[in-house]
Structure formats: structure tokens, C-alpha cells
Amino acid sequence: MKIKTEDIKKIQDSLNFMKSNPDLKINDYTVEDFEDLFSKLIEYTKKLEELEFEMFSVKRKTEKTFKEVKSISFRVRKLVVGYYGEDSKEVKELGLKAKSEYKNAPK
């Protein structure tokens, strides 16, 4: 749930209005209750923004690291094919298809 700035402003205005008009009462909430809940909302909102920023940062680091690790993995696979040969057991152990397993492979 994304809380909009304009919604926070409306809530703040309502709270301020209740504070300045003590005759205005709601049966199940006091001004103090409302103020406490509003404070919690602000606290939770700030915490959520901090966590979202942290998540964004972690996602960027993850994507960068993934690209680097994937590149290394690709190079290892190419190295194994080049070093052991296209039809070697090492190629199969790595989970790659041996050249002889392809349909159009020369026999």
C-alpha cells in the first residue's frame, strides 16, 4: 500500500482541527488516541521508506553481481569445451550437450 503525501496532509489537517476544536468528539477515539495513531503511521512510513531504499540498493548490487558471476560461469563453460573437447565427459558433467548429441552433428 502506497500512502500518498496528500493523504498524510489530510490526516494531519483533521488532527489539527480536532486539537483546535475540543468540543468536536468522536465516540471511540480521543484526540490523544488519534495523535498516537498518526505518530505511529508517520514512524511506520519512514521505516518503510528506509527499507525500500535499502531493498533498491540490495537489488542493484544483486543484479551487478549476478551479471559478473554469470559471465564467469559462461567463460568456465567455454573453457571446458575448449580444453576437454566438444564430446568429452566433462562437457556432459557440466550439464552441456556434447556435440554428438545435436541432430545435425557430423558422425
C-alpha positions as CSV (number, residue, x, y, z in Angstrom):
1,M,0.0,0.0,0.0
2,K,1.4,3.3,-1.0
3,I,0.4,6.2,1.2
4,K,0.2,9.4,-0.7
5,T,1.5,12.7,0.7
6,E,-1.9,14.3,0.2
7,D,-3.5,11.7,2.4
8,I,-1.0,12.4,5.2
9,K,-1.7,16.1,4.8
10,K,-5.5,15.5,5.1
11,I,-5.0,13.3,8.2
12,Q,-2.7,16.0,9.7
13,D,-5.3,18.7,9.0
14,S,-8.0,16.6,10.6
15,L,-5.9,16.0,13.7
16,N,-5.1,19.7,13.9
17,F,-8.7,20.6,13.6
18,M,-9.7,18.2,16.4
19,K,-7.0,19.7,18.6
20,S,-8.2,23.3,18.0
21,N,-11.8,22.3,18.5
22,P,-12.1,20.3,21.7
23,D,-15.9,20.2,21.5
24,L,-15.6,18.1,18.4
25,K,-15.5,14.5,19.7
26,I,-15.6,11.0,18.2
27,N,-17.2,8.4,20.4
28,D,-14.5,5.7,20.1
29,Y,-11.3,7.9,19.7
30,T,-9.9,10.7,21.8
31,V,-7.7,13.3,20.3
32,E,-4.8,11.7,22.1
33,D,-5.6,8.3,20.5
34,F,-5.8,9.9,17.1
35,E,-2.5,11.7,17.7
36,D,-0.8,8.5,18.8
37,L,-2.0,6.6,15.8
38,F,-0.9,9.3,13.5
39,S,2.5,9.3,15.1
40,K,2.8,5.6,14.6
41,L,1.7,6.0,10.9
42,I,4.5,8.6,10.4
43,E,7.0,6.3,12.1
44,Y,6.0,3.3,10.0
45,T,6.0,5.3,6.8
46,K,9.6,6.5,7.5
47,K,10.7,3.0,8.3
48,L,9.1,1.6,5.2
49,E,10.9,4.3,3.0
50,E,14.2,3.3,4.6
51,L,13.6,-0.3,3.9
52,E,12.5,0.4,0.3
53,F,15.7,2.3,-0.2
54,E,17.8,-0.5,1.3
55,M,16.0,-3.1,-0.9
56,F,16.7,-1.0,-4.0
57,S,20.3,-0.8,-3.1
58,V,20.5,-4.6,-2.5
59,K,18.7,-5.3,-5.8
60,R,21.2,-3.2,-7.7
61,K,24.1,-5.0,-6.0
62,T,22.5,-8.4,-6.7
63,E,21.9,-7.6,-10.4
64,K,25.5,-6.4,-10.8
65,T,26.9,-9.4,-9.0
66,F,24.7,-11.8,-11.0
67,K,25.9,-10.4,-14.3
68,E,29.5,-10.8,-13.2
69,V,29.0,-14.4,-11.9
70,K,27.1,-15.4,-15.0
71,S,29.9,-14.1,-17.2
72,I,32.5,-16.1,-15.2
73,S,30.2,-19.2,-15.5
74,F,30.0,-18.7,-19.3
75,R,33.7,-18.4,-19.5
76,V,34.2,-21.6,-17.5
77,R,31.8,-23.5,-19.8
78,K,33.7,-22.3,-22.9
79,L,37.0,-23.2,-21.3
80,V,35.8,-26.7,-20.5
81,V,34.6,-27.2,-24.1
82,G,37.9,-25.8,-25.5
83,Y,40.1,-27.8,-23.1
84,Y,38.4,-31.1,-22.9
85,G,36.7,-31.1,-26.3
86,E,33.1,-30.8,-27.5
87,D,32.3,-34.5,-27.0
88,S,34.0,-35.0,-23.6
89,K,32.5,-36.5,-20.5
90,E,33.5,-33.2,-18.7
91,V,31.2,-31.3,-21.0
92,K,28.4,-33.6,-20.1
93,E,29.2,-33.4,-16.4
94,L,28.9,-29.6,-16.6
95,G,25.4,-30.1,-18.0
96,L,26.2,-29.1,-21.6
97,K,25.2,-31.0,-24.6
98,A,28.0,-32.8,-26.3
99,K,28.4,-32.1,-30.0
100,S,27.4,-35.7,-30.9
101,E,24.1,-35.2,-29.2
102,Y,22.9,-32.5,-31.6
103,K,20.6,-33.6,-34.5
104,N,22.8,-32.3,-37.3
105,A,26.1,-33.2,-35.8
106,P,28.5,-34.9,-38.2
107,K,29.1,-38.6,-37.4
